[in-house]
């Protein structure tokens, strides 16, 4: 799509861009064109004699004082457009039904346009699960501070705030936010003064060892690795803006498996959410064994969320059963058992 398709500043232009992002993610191939998640390099150890009753496998866990049916979070996707409201409400109903955490899409537009805030108001539909508001970390260099973050949390009735990292995506957008100087210090200030916990999250390019060390020093509650190998927001932006000049950056990113290990090593006291290309319950078990406390999924739930809450619920139920059966076949009864698994190294055929 040509750049002028998104012309116009302010709320209307932002809403159009969000609608186009949804369309591209639904209709076009936006998987990472070069990197894989790295999960294919590992096998879940198969326990021929699991010494366990499948009925006793219990994936439930806690998050922010609430009980989840499995260590799972529906990750941030959208907001601000009319379709976004439908998507978020269907996700919220399914999150409540399946008892999983829910993240909202980027909420800057909710402060700029009061009407757009309605697309994020889903607390009444999921009163019993953790709900996370969301803001781009780059906005902390655009006049957003603790008070704006507090308002975003209040608008959504959220239990916590995600600050997302998307430097390459922003650089791919004409007029994107490219001043990331001093952002770590500003994240620390928000996390110290906000009344709710803060998660730092990537959007699909992964967190490498260097950034993980920096985040490890910040007073944040958790880290969502957002690893490379699943949806590439560079691919989304290239299609939205006809940016073929960015093809040289297709190899950029840290694969999900590698990112989970790096973040776990350098952020030992923080909750780690393994995300980025997780598509099955087996992927989730591998992520847990590599060091994640929970796993997160976004794009696979987008299409079901455009249909109904029931479609999202069916997807989540299938995922939970896959994860439960994979745990059973590995002789693991609880999420803690999954984190103690030693994955086997798979033989990767040479090409």
Residue frames as qw, qx, qy, qz and C-alpha x, y, z in Angstrom:
[[0.000, 0.890, 0.457, 0.000, 0.00, 0.00, 0.00],
 [0.391, 0.571, -0.038, 0.721, 1.34, 3.42, -0.88],
 [0.314, -0.124, -0.499, 0.798, 2.41, 5.77, 1.86],
 [0.220, -0.141, -0.032, -0.965, -0.34, 8.27, 1.08],
 [0.548, -0.372, -0.689, -0.295, -2.92, 5.65, 2.07],
 [0.548, -0.504, -0.535, 0.399, -2.10, 6.61, 5.63],
 [0.211, 0.357, -0.030, 0.910, -1.87, 10.34, 5.12],
 [0.443, -0.691, -0.219, -0.528, -3.36, 12.58, 7.73],
 [0.193, 0.298, -0.695, 0.626, -2.18, 13.24, 11.24],
 [0.449, -0.232, 0.386, -0.772, -3.90, 12.55, 14.51],
 [0.597, -0.028, 0.705, -0.383, -6.54, 10.06, 15.50],
 [0.802, 0.466, 0.076, -0.365, -7.99, 9.33, 12.05],
 [0.497, 0.632, -0.593, -0.048, -4.60, 8.47, 10.56],
 [0.182, -0.379, 0.855, -0.303, -3.74, 6.27, 13.52],
 [0.718, 0.142, 0.527, -0.432, -7.03, 4.39, 13.27],
 [0.758, 0.564, -0.194, -0.264, -6.51, 3.81, 9.53],
 [0.262, 0.588, -0.760, 0.093, -3.03, 2.46, 10.19],
 [0.413, -0.195, 0.802, -0.385, -4.34, 0.09, 12.84],
 [0.809, 0.338, 0.271, -0.397, -7.06, -1.19, 10.48],
 [0.635, 0.630, -0.429, -0.130, -4.47, -1.77, 7.76],
 [0.059, -0.480, 0.845, -0.227, -2.23, -3.65, 10.20],
 [0.664, 0.041, 0.631, -0.398, -5.14, -5.97, 10.99],
 [0.795, 0.525, -0.009, -0.305, -5.84, -6.57, 7.30],
 [0.399, 0.656, -0.641, -0.002, -2.21, -7.33, 6.51],
 [0.244, -0.347, 0.854, -0.302, -1.87, -9.75, 9.41],
 [0.726, 0.199, 0.522, -0.400, -5.03, -11.55, 8.33],
 [0.768, 0.598, 0.107, -0.203, -4.40, -11.69, 4.59],
 [0.520, 0.740, -0.416, 0.090, -0.66, -11.63, 3.93],
 [0.896, -0.088, -0.289, 0.327, 2.41, -13.69, 4.83],
 [0.059, -0.884, 0.251, -0.389, 4.11, -11.75, 7.60],
 [0.908, -0.368, 0.023, 0.200, 6.15, -14.54, 9.20],
 [0.282, -0.778, 0.430, 0.360, 9.82, -13.74, 9.70],
 [0.760, 0.592, -0.183, -0.196, 11.35, -14.33, 6.24],
 [0.453, 0.583, -0.644, 0.201, 14.74, -15.58, 7.46],
 [0.046, -0.336, 0.799, -0.497, 14.87, -16.56, 11.12],
 [0.635, -0.337, -0.653, -0.239, 12.99, -19.40, 12.80],
 [0.588, -0.733, 0.034, -0.341, 12.03, -19.59, 16.46],
 [0.134, 0.551, -0.781, 0.262, 14.81, -22.08, 17.16],
 [0.738, -0.203, 0.449, -0.460, 12.36, -24.52, 18.78],
 [0.911, 0.323, -0.188, -0.171, 13.02, -27.00, 15.97],
 [0.375, 0.570, -0.671, 0.288, 16.50, -27.51, 17.43],
 [0.239, -0.265, 0.763, -0.539, 15.02, -29.10, 20.53],
 [0.564, -0.221, -0.723, -0.333, 12.90, -32.14, 21.35],
 [0.610, -0.487, 0.278, -0.560, 10.72, -32.65, 24.38],
 [0.042, 0.297, -0.947, 0.110, 12.08, -35.76, 26.13],
 [0.734, -0.148, -0.388, -0.537, 9.52, -38.53, 25.71],
 [0.324, -0.327, 0.776, -0.431, 8.82, -40.50, 28.89],
 [0.509, -0.008, -0.783, -0.358, 7.79, -43.99, 27.78],
 [0.513, -0.426, -0.717, 0.202, 7.02, -44.69, 31.43],
 [0.015, -0.639, 0.016, -0.769, 5.68, -41.37, 32.72],
 [0.363, -0.250, -0.740, 0.508, 4.61, -42.72, 36.15],
 [0.136, 0.195, 0.185, -0.953, 1.77, -40.23, 36.00],
 [0.281, 0.574, 0.768, -0.047, -1.98, -40.17, 35.47],
 [0.188, 0.370, 0.372, 0.830, -2.95, -37.76, 32.69],
 [0.319, -0.775, -0.475, -0.268, -5.89, -36.70, 34.87],
 [0.588, -0.660, -0.193, 0.427, -3.40, -35.43, 37.45],
 [0.466, 0.185, 0.163, 0.850, -1.60, -33.04, 35.08],
 [0.119, -0.880, -0.403, 0.223, -2.38, -29.56, 36.41],
 [0.509, 0.369, 0.141, 0.765, -1.14, -26.58, 34.37],
 [0.201, -0.919, -0.283, -0.185, -2.72, -23.94, 36.60],
 [0.562, 0.001, -0.231, 0.795, -0.53, -21.17, 37.97],
 [0.153, -0.832, -0.376, 0.378, -0.75, -17.72, 39.51],
 [0.393, 0.337, 0.174, 0.838, -0.26, -14.23, 38.05],
 [0.081, -0.341, 0.100, -0.931, -0.74, -11.03, 40.05],
 [0.302, -0.013, 0.677, -0.672, -2.76, -12.86, 42.67],
 [0.761, 0.251, 0.026, -0.597, -5.15, -14.40, 40.13],
 [0.621, -0.139, 0.768, 0.072, -5.35, -18.06, 39.15],
 [0.467, 0.490, -0.467, -0.569, -4.79, -19.07, 35.52],
 [0.953, 0.067, 0.198, -0.219, -5.79, -22.41, 34.01],
 [0.875, 0.169, 0.107, 0.440, -2.41, -22.58, 32.29],
 [0.390, -0.581, 0.100, 0.707, 0.70, -20.37, 32.07],
 [0.381, 0.425, 0.591, 0.569, -0.62, -18.41, 29.12],
 [0.030, 0.619, 0.178, -0.765, -1.18, -14.81, 28.06],
 [0.489, 0.703, 0.452, 0.250, -3.10, -13.51, 25.05],
 [0.465, -0.244, 0.059, 0.849, -0.67, -10.90, 23.84],
 [0.142, 0.665, 0.112, -0.724, -1.30, -7.32, 22.75],
 [0.494, 0.327, 0.676, 0.438, -2.75, -6.99, 19.26],
 [0.116, 0.451, 0.422, 0.778, -4.89, -3.97, 18.47],
 [0.119, -0.660, -0.555, 0.492, -7.10, -1.10, 19.55],
 [0.047, -0.434, 0.079, 0.896, -8.51, 2.19, 18.39],
 [0.285, 0.057, -0.597, -0.748, -10.45, 1.05, 15.32],
 [0.740, -0.094, 0.040, -0.665, -14.03, -0.26, 15.17],
 [0.870, 0.117, -0.472, -0.085, -12.89, -3.79, 14.35],
 [0.295, 0.357, -0.692, 0.554, -10.37, -3.55, 17.20],
 [0.483, -0.255, 0.403, -0.734, -13.23, -3.23, 19.67],
 [0.917, 0.040, -0.152, -0.367, -14.83, -6.43, 18.36],
 [0.702, 0.318, -0.588, 0.245, -11.50, -8.25, 18.51],
 [0.071, 0.365, -0.635, 0.677, -10.68, -7.10, 22.03],
 [0.652, -0.199, 0.271, -0.680, -14.12, -7.93, 23.38],
 [0.935, 0.103, -0.280, -0.194, -14.02, -11.44, 21.91],
 [0.540, 0.349, -0.634, 0.429, -10.53, -11.96, 23.33],
 [0.222, -0.365, 0.515, -0.743, -11.69, -10.72, 26.74],
 [0.838, -0.129, 0.060, -0.527, -14.68, -13.07, 26.86],
 [0.894, 0.194, -0.400, 0.047, -12.48, -16.01, 25.90],
 [0.285, 0.440, -0.617, 0.586, -9.80, -15.02, 28.41],
 [0.503, -0.313, 0.408, -0.695, -12.41, -15.04, 31.16],
 [0.931, 0.023, -0.092, -0.353, -13.87, -18.36, 30.02],
 [0.878, 0.232, -0.359, 0.215, -10.47, -20.07, 29.76],
 [0.599, -0.785, 0.056, 0.144, -8.83, -18.22, 32.66],
 [0.729, 0.137, 0.095, 0.664, -5.79, -16.83, 30.84],
 [0.221, -0.611, -0.072, 0.757, -4.14, -13.41, 31.03],
 [0.460, 0.736, 0.432, 0.245, -4.93, -10.74, 28.45],
 [0.352, -0.359, 0.105, 0.858, -2.83, -7.94, 27.00],
 [0.369, 0.834, 0.334, -0.240, -4.35, -4.95, 25.19],
 [0.641, 0.507, 0.191, 0.544, -2.98, -3.27, 22.07],
 [0.383, 0.033, -0.120, 0.915, -0.98, -0.05, 22.08],
 [0.128, -0.752, -0.630, 0.147, -3.06, 2.55, 23.91],
 [0.240, -0.189, 0.027, 0.952, -1.58, 5.92, 22.98],
 [0.142, -0.327, -0.541, -0.762, -4.63, 6.55, 20.81],
 [0.392, -0.614, -0.684, 0.045, -6.85, 6.11, 23.88],
 [0.320, -0.569, -0.251, 0.715, -5.40, 9.31, 25.34],
 [0.102, -0.123, 0.360, 0.919, -5.50, 11.20, 22.04],
 [0.422, -0.154, -0.490, -0.747, -9.07, 10.23, 21.12],
 [0.435, -0.124, 0.632, -0.629, -11.66, 9.55, 23.87],
 [0.838, 0.216, -0.049, -0.500, -13.85, 7.66, 21.39],
 [0.636, 0.404, -0.658, 0.005, -10.99, 5.26, 20.63],
 [0.163, -0.383, 0.760, -0.500, -10.69, 4.43, 24.33],
 [0.811, -0.017, 0.199, -0.550, -13.89, 2.37, 24.06],
 [0.817, 0.338, -0.453, -0.115, -12.05, -0.31, 22.09],
 [0.361, 0.349, -0.747, 0.435, -9.90, -1.00, 25.17],
 [0.449, -0.285, 0.452, -0.716, -12.66, -1.10, 27.80],
 [0.718, 0.010, -0.642, -0.268, -13.08, -4.84, 28.34],
 [0.005, -0.293, 0.776, -0.558, -12.52, -5.18, 32.08],
 [0.653, -0.038, 0.325, -0.683, -16.20, -5.95, 32.65],
 [0.872, 0.254, -0.288, -0.304, -15.91, -8.94, 30.32],
 [0.785, 0.158, -0.524, 0.290, -12.87, -10.46, 32.06],
 [0.382, -0.817, 0.149, -0.406, -13.07, -9.45, 35.73],
 [0.858, -0.463, 0.219, -0.033, -11.20, -12.47, 37.06],
 [0.875, 0.171, 0.102, 0.442, -8.06, -12.58, 34.90],
 [0.398, -0.537, 0.110, 0.736, -4.93, -10.39, 34.76],
 [0.463, 0.812, 0.315, 0.165, -5.37, -7.54, 32.28],
 [0.548, -0.344, 0.147, 0.748, -2.40, -5.59, 30.95],
 [0.296, 0.919, 0.082, -0.246, -2.48, -2.11, 29.40],
 [0.770, 0.102, 0.321, 0.542, 0.12, -1.27, 26.76],
 [0.147, 0.966, -0.045, -0.210, 2.18, 1.68, 25.54],
 [0.774, 0.484, -0.129, 0.386, 5.16, 2.01, 23.21],
 [0.655, -0.503, -0.117, 0.552, 8.30, 2.67, 25.22],
 [0.415, 0.243, 0.220, 0.849, 9.38, 5.24, 22.63],
 [0.172, -0.803, -0.381, -0.426, 6.46, 7.43, 23.77],
 [0.606, -0.668, -0.210, 0.377, 8.43, 8.10, 26.95],
 [0.417, -0.201, 0.197, 0.864, 10.55, 10.40, 24.78],
 [0.002, 0.421, 0.515, 0.747, 7.45, 12.06, 23.34],
 [0.267, -0.377, 0.139, -0.876, 6.07, 13.68, 26.47],
 [0.811, -0.351, -0.360, -0.300, 4.51, 10.59, 28.02],
 [0.090, 0.452, -0.714, 0.527, 5.45, 9.96, 31.63],
 [0.038, -0.096, -0.915, 0.390, 4.15, 8.39, 34.80],
 [0.386, 0.315, 0.376, -0.781, 0.89, 10.35, 34.75],
 [0.588, 0.334, -0.406, -0.614, 0.06, 9.31, 31.18],
 [0.356, 0.123, -0.926, -0.007, 0.88, 5.69, 32.00],
 [0.131, 0.169, 0.766, -0.607, -1.36, 5.92, 35.05],
 [0.520, 0.339, 0.068, -0.781, -4.21, 7.26, 32.90],
 [0.525, 0.258, -0.706, -0.399, -3.81, 4.40, 30.42],
 [0.183, -0.028, -0.946, 0.268, -4.08, 1.90, 33.25],
 [0.266, 0.280, 0.545, -0.744, -7.14, 3.67, 34.65],
 [0.518, 0.305, -0.284, -0.747, -8.88, 3.89, 31.26],
 [0.601, 0.153, -0.735, -0.272, -8.62, 0.14, 30.79],
 [0.782, -0.465, 0.172, -0.378, -8.98, -0.96, 34.41],
 [0.777, 0.347, -0.509, 0.129, -5.79, -2.95, 33.94],
 [0.828, -0.547, -0.028, 0.120, -3.74, -4.75, 36.57],
 [0.618, -0.421, 0.316, 0.584, -0.41, -3.85, 34.99],
 [0.373, 0.860, -0.109, -0.330, 1.32, -2.04, 32.13],
 [0.823, 0.103, 0.347, 0.438, 3.35, -3.38, 29.21],
 [0.080, 0.857, -0.243, -0.447, 5.91, -1.04, 27.68],
 [0.898, 0.274, 0.312, 0.146, 6.76, -2.40, 24.26],
 [0.284, -0.597, 0.485, 0.572, 10.05, -2.20, 22.38],
 [0.705, 0.521, 0.473, 0.094, 9.78, -1.90, 18.59],
 [0.188, -0.692, 0.268, 0.643, 12.74, 0.17, 17.40],
 [0.241, -0.070, 0.752, 0.610, 13.03, -1.50, 13.98],
 [0.159, 0.637, 0.744, 0.121, 9.30, -1.29, 13.35],
 [0.036, -0.884, -0.208, 0.416, 9.27, 2.41, 14.21],
 [0.228, -0.522, 0.469, 0.675, 12.26, 3.03, 11.92],
 [0.261, 0.201, 0.827, 0.456, 10.35, 1.32, 9.09],
 [0.110, 0.797, 0.590, -0.059, 7.41, 3.73, 9.42],
 [0.262, 0.519, 0.109, 0.806, 7.65, 7.15, 7.76],
 [0.271, -0.632, 0.101, -0.719, 7.66, 9.53, 10.69],
 [0.816, -0.343, -0.464, 0.037, 8.10, 6.71, 13.20],
 [0.459, -0.861, 0.187, -0.114, 9.52, 7.25, 16.67],
 [0.840, 0.332, -0.285, 0.321, 13.28, 6.81, 16.29],
 [0.019, 0.668, -0.473, 0.574, 14.61, 8.63, 19.37],
 [0.859, -0.324, -0.395, -0.030, 15.35, 5.84, 21.85],
 [0.358, 0.412, -0.493, 0.678, 17.98, 7.72, 23.85],
 [0.130, -0.240, 0.564, -0.779, 17.56, 7.36, 27.60],
 [0.691, -0.227, -0.391, -0.565, 14.53, 5.07, 27.34],
 [0.648, -0.122, -0.712, 0.241, 15.85, 2.54, 29.88],
 [0.154, -0.008, -0.487, 0.860, 16.10, 5.27, 32.53],
 [0.441, -0.103, -0.058, -0.890, 12.57, 6.42, 31.76],
 [0.722, -0.170, -0.621, -0.254, 11.22, 2.86, 31.97],
 [0.469, -0.095, -0.686, 0.548, 12.83, 2.59, 35.39],
 [0.109, -0.048, 0.273, -0.955, 11.17, 5.83, 36.50],
 [0.633, -0.152, -0.316, -0.690, 7.74, 4.61, 35.39],
 [0.717, -0.126, -0.685, 0.016, 8.20, 1.20, 37.02],
 [0.324, -0.019, -0.607, 0.725, 9.31, 2.78, 40.30],
 [0.171, 0.056, 0.256, -0.950, 6.41, 5.24, 40.55],
 [0.566, -0.122, -0.488, -0.653, 3.50, 3.44, 38.95],
 [0.578, -0.288, 0.514, -0.565, 1.12, 1.68, 41.32],
 [0.951, 0.153, 0.176, -0.201, 0.92, -1.46, 39.16],
 [0.679, -0.308, 0.535, 0.398, 3.62, -3.84, 37.85],
 [0.403, 0.759, -0.277, -0.430, 5.37, -3.20, 34.55],
 [0.844, 0.074, 0.469, 0.250, 6.39, -5.63, 31.83],
 [0.100, 0.662, -0.463, -0.580, 8.95, -4.77, 29.15],
 [0.781, 0.260, 0.567, -0.022, 8.03, -6.56, 25.94],
 [0.092, -0.296, 0.623, 0.718, 9.44, -6.96, 22.46],
 [0.648, 0.401, 0.147, -0.630, 7.06, -7.17, 19.51],
 [0.929, 0.317, 0.176, -0.070, 8.76, -9.90, 17.49],
 [0.513, 0.731, -0.406, 0.195, 12.45, -9.12, 17.04],
 [0.865, -0.193, -0.380, 0.264, 13.55, -10.74, 20.28],
 [0.317, -0.907, 0.245, -0.134, 15.64, -9.60, 23.24],
 [0.761, 0.371, -0.438, 0.302, 19.32, -10.48, 23.03],
 [0.713, -0.296, -0.423, 0.475, 21.84, -10.83, 25.82],
 [0.285, 0.157, -0.131, 0.937, 22.91, -7.16, 25.82],
 [0.374, -0.434, -0.176, -0.800, 19.40, -5.79, 26.15],
 [0.761, -0.416, -0.492, -0.075, 18.52, -8.54, 28.65],
 [0.566, -0.120, -0.414, 0.703, 21.38, -7.35, 30.87],
 [0.030, -0.250, 0.029, -0.967, 20.03, -3.80, 30.73],
 [0.603, -0.420, -0.341, -0.585, 16.48, -4.89, 31.54],
 [0.730, -0.237, -0.592, 0.246, 17.81, -7.07, 34.35],
 [0.330, -0.045, -0.374, 0.866, 18.84, -3.89, 36.16],
 [0.273, -0.317, -0.173, -0.892, 15.43, -2.24, 35.81],
 [0.243, 0.025, 0.747, -0.618, 12.73, -2.45, 38.53],
 [0.607, 0.072, -0.361, -0.705, 10.20, -4.13, 36.23],
 [0.772, -0.149, 0.471, -0.400, 8.02, -7.13, 37.10],
 [0.808, 0.126, 0.567, 0.096, 8.53, -9.13, 33.95],
 [0.037, 0.524, -0.558, -0.642, 9.93, -9.45, 30.45],
 [0.811, 0.421, 0.366, -0.176, 8.09, -10.67, 27.35],
 [0.514, -0.331, 0.539, 0.579, 10.87, -11.81, 25.00],
 [0.554, 0.728, 0.116, -0.386, 8.82, -11.38, 21.78],
 [0.519, -0.370, 0.631, 0.442, 11.34, -13.49, 19.88],
 [0.383, 0.504, -0.460, -0.622, 12.01, -13.61, 16.16],
 [0.068, -0.061, 0.981, 0.169, 10.59, -16.47, 14.14],
 [0.231, 0.575, 0.760, -0.196, 6.90, -15.70, 14.25],
 [0.270, 0.894, 0.343, 0.103, 5.20, -12.52, 13.05],
 [0.512, -0.070, 0.060, 0.854, 7.63, -9.92, 11.75],
 [0.084, 0.862, 0.343, -0.363, 6.42, -6.36, 12.17],
 [0.136, -0.497, 0.459, 0.724, 9.06, -5.34, 9.67],
 [0.144, 0.202, 0.855, 0.455, 7.19, -7.44, 7.10],
 [0.063, 0.748, 0.637, -0.176, 3.93, -5.81, 8.15],
 [0.045, -0.805, -0.004, 0.592, 5.36, -2.33, 7.74],
 [0.208, -0.249, 0.662, 0.675, 7.05, -3.17, 4.42],
 [0.122, 0.434, 0.833, 0.322, 3.68, -4.18, 3.03],
 [0.030, -0.817, -0.483, 0.314, 1.87, -1.22, 4.54],
 [0.026, -0.872, 0.107, 0.478, 4.31, 1.32, 3.15],
 [0.816, 0.565, 0.003, 0.121, 5.80, -0.49, 0.12],
 [0.219, -0.867, 0.446, 0.024, 9.22, -0.43, 1.77],
 [0.967, 0.206, -0.063, 0.135, 11.19, -2.97, -0.29],
 [0.325, 0.742, -0.410, 0.420, 14.27, -0.92, 0.54],
 [0.497, -0.598, 0.487, -0.399, 14.23, -2.58, 3.97],
 [0.964, 0.089, -0.217, -0.122, 14.82, -6.13, 2.72],
 [0.479, 0.498, -0.595, 0.411, 18.44, -6.00, 3.89],
 [0.259, -0.409, 0.576, -0.658, 17.14, -6.10, 7.47],
 [0.836, -0.114, -0.339, -0.416, 15.27, -9.38, 7.09],
 [0.726, 0.055, -0.623, 0.286, 17.91, -11.20, 9.13],
 [0.028, -0.429, 0.446, -0.785, 17.64, -8.89, 12.14],
 [0.743, -0.424, -0.036, -0.517, 16.33, -10.32, 15.40],
 [0.096, -0.368, 0.879, -0.287, 17.01, -12.85, 18.13],
 [0.542, -0.147, -0.749, -0.350, 15.19, -16.20, 17.71],
 [0.647, -0.562, -0.068, -0.510, 12.65, -16.98, 20.42],
 [0.921, -0.243, -0.258, 0.159, 14.46, -19.98, 21.94],
 [0.584, 0.217, -0.243, 0.743, 17.72, -18.03, 22.18],
 [0.135, -0.568, 0.046, -0.811, 15.93, -14.99, 23.56],
 [0.774, -0.538, -0.190, -0.274, 14.20, -16.96, 26.32],
 [0.856, -0.144, -0.252, 0.427, 17.54, -18.39, 27.47],
 [0.372, 0.357, -0.152, 0.843, 19.23, -14.97, 27.41],
 [0.357, -0.600, -0.025, -0.715, 16.46, -13.23, 29.34],
 [0.857, -0.450, -0.239, -0.075, 16.22, -16.03, 31.91],
 [0.766, 0.007, -0.253, 0.591, 19.98, -15.85, 32.47],
 [0.280, 0.249, -0.128, 0.918, 20.18, -12.07, 32.83],
 [0.418, -0.386, 0.019, -0.822, 16.80, -11.43, 34.49],
 [0.355, -0.035, -0.921, 0.158, 16.71, -14.18, 37.13],
 [0.021, 0.277, 0.676, -0.683, 14.33, -12.33, 39.44],
 [0.399, 0.277, -0.063, -0.872, 11.74, -11.38, 36.83],
 [0.718, 0.320, 0.577, -0.220, 8.79, -13.21, 35.30],
 [0.055, -0.341, 0.669, 0.658, 9.71, -14.34, 31.78],
 [0.711, 0.458, 0.349, -0.403, 7.02, -14.63, 29.09],
 [0.371, -0.177, 0.747, 0.522, 8.13, -16.76, 26.16],
 [0.552, 0.678, 0.368, -0.316, 6.56, -15.53, 22.94],
 [0.187, 0.672, -0.497, -0.517, 7.30, -15.20, 19.25],
 [0.498, 0.310, -0.720, -0.372, 6.11, -17.93, 16.90],
 [0.229, -0.029, 0.909, -0.346, 4.58, -20.16, 19.55],
 [0.514, 0.055, -0.452, -0.727, 1.89, -22.07, 17.71],
 [0.764, -0.179, -0.588, -0.197, 1.29, -25.31, 19.64],
 [0.719, -0.662, 0.099, -0.188, 1.25, -26.66, 23.16],
 [0.913, -0.020, -0.004, 0.407, 4.48, -28.50, 22.35],
 [0.366, 0.610, -0.094, 0.697, 6.14, -25.17, 21.53],
 [0.422, -0.770, 0.074, -0.473, 4.89, -23.93, 24.90],
 [0.912, -0.396, 0.029, 0.104, 6.44, -26.86, 26.75],
 [0.746, 0.260, -0.042, 0.611, 9.77, -26.18, 25.03],
 [0.055, 0.737, -0.067, 0.671, 9.56, -22.50, 26.00],
 [0.675, -0.687, 0.066, -0.261, 8.91, -23.42, 29.62],
 [0.936, -0.169, 0.019, 0.309, 11.82, -25.85, 29.66],
 [0.567, 0.455, -0.031, 0.686, 14.10, -23.14, 28.25],
 [0.316, -0.105, -0.409, 0.850, 13.21, -20.79, 31.11],
 [0.260, -0.380, -0.248, -0.853, 9.84, -19.13, 30.50],
 [0.175, 0.096, 0.737, -0.646, 7.34, -18.78, 33.34],
 [0.559, 0.546, 0.470, -0.409, 4.44, -18.27, 30.93],
 [0.370, 0.103, 0.630, 0.675, 3.97, -18.28, 27.18],
 [0.276, 0.595, 0.209, -0.725, 2.21, -15.75, 24.98],
 [0.376, 0.292, 0.747, 0.464, 0.41, -15.90, 21.65],
 [0.197, 0.496, 0.084, -0.841, -1.01, -13.17, 19.42],
 [0.340, 0.320, -0.475, -0.746, -1.55, -13.58, 15.66],
 [0.167, -0.105, -0.963, -0.186, -2.96, -17.15, 15.72],
 [0.012, 0.512, 0.745, -0.428, -5.81, -15.73, 17.80],
 [0.101, 0.306, -0.100, -0.942, -6.47, -12.76, 15.54],
 [0.332, -0.066, -0.678, -0.653, -8.65, -14.49, 12.96],
 [0.318, -0.421, -0.845, 0.091, -10.74, -16.36, 15.56],
 [0.130, -0.451, -0.432, 0.770, -11.20, -13.06, 17.40],
 [0.204, 0.128, -0.303, -0.922, -12.72, -11.43, 14.32],
 [0.410, -0.219, -0.786, -0.408, -15.37, -14.18, 14.36],
 [0.663, -0.591, -0.242, -0.390, -16.47, -14.79, 17.93],
 [0.359, -0.634, 0.584, -0.358, -15.43, -15.35, 21.51],
 [0.933, -0.058, 0.307, -0.176, -16.37, -19.01, 21.04],
 [0.809, 0.532, -0.179, 0.174, -13.82, -19.37, 18.22],
 [0.108, 0.717, -0.543, 0.424, -11.09, -17.96, 20.46],
 [0.678, -0.410, 0.473, -0.384, -12.18, -20.23, 23.30],
 [0.979, 0.180, 0.085, -0.049, -11.97, -23.32, 21.09],
 [0.583, 0.643, -0.378, 0.321, -8.44, -22.36, 20.02],
 [0.178, -0.645, 0.563, -0.485, -7.35, -21.86, 23.64],
 [0.853, -0.225, 0.349, -0.316, -8.91, -25.12, 24.77],
 [0.925, 0.352, -0.107, 0.099, -7.12, -27.04, 22.02],
 [0.330, 0.696, -0.472, 0.428, -3.83, -25.36, 22.93],
 [0.478, -0.546, 0.512, -0.460, -4.28, -26.22, 26.60],
 [0.962, -0.032, 0.221, -0.159, -4.96, -29.87, 25.78],
 [0.754, 0.543, -0.274, 0.250, -1.88, -30.00, 23.54],
 [0.046, 0.683, -0.531, 0.499, 0.21, -28.55, 26.34],
 [0.721, -0.378, 0.407, -0.415, -1.32, -30.89, 28.89],
 [0.986, 0.157, 0.052, -0.022, -0.68, -33.98, 26.76],
 [0.564, 0.634, -0.384, 0.364, 2.87, -32.86, 25.98],
 [0.272, -0.633, 0.538, -0.485, 3.51, -32.43, 29.72],
 [0.900, -0.170, 0.294, -0.274, 2.11, -35.90, 30.41],
 [0.918, 0.366, -0.086, 0.128, 4.29, -37.46, 27.70],
 [0.369, 0.638, -0.464, 0.492, 7.32, -35.82, 29.29],
 [0.626, -0.292, -0.644, 0.330, 6.39, -37.05, 32.76],
 [0.113, 0.116, -0.265, 0.951, 5.64, -33.53, 34.00],
 [0.141, -0.596, -0.782, 0.118, 2.63, -32.79, 36.22],
 [0.115, -0.884, -0.285, 0.351, 2.94, -29.03, 36.85],
 [0.384, 0.904, -0.083, 0.173, 4.44, -25.91, 35.23],
 [0.356, -0.790, 0.499, -0.009, 7.31, -26.17, 37.71],
 [0.808, -0.075, 0.561, 0.165, 8.01, -29.69, 36.44],
 [0.663, 0.694, 0.206, 0.192, 8.08, -28.34, 32.88],
 [0.074, 0.951, -0.277, 0.113, 10.71, -25.79, 33.87],
 [0.538, -0.573, 0.617, 0.040, 12.92, -28.60, 35.17],
 [0.907, 0.332, 0.257, 0.035, 12.80, -30.60, 31.93],
 [0.298, -0.550, 0.542, 0.561, 16.05, -31.05, 30.04],
 [0.715, 0.602, 0.020, -0.354, 15.28, -30.75, 26.36],
 [0.779, -0.051, 0.492, 0.386, 17.05, -33.00, 23.90],
 [0.056, 0.604, -0.387, -0.694, 19.03, -31.53, 21.02],
 [0.806, 0.453, 0.328, -0.196, 17.40, -32.46, 17.74],
 [0.536, -0.113, 0.571, 0.612, 19.37, -33.61, 14.73],
 [0.375, 0.759, 0.072, -0.527, 18.94, -30.91, 12.10],
 [0.798, 0.304, 0.410, 0.321, 19.43, -32.31, 8.58],
 [0.249, -0.469, 0.291, 0.796, 22.00, -30.38, 6.59],
 [0.572, 0.716, 0.242, -0.319, 20.67, -28.66, 3.47]]
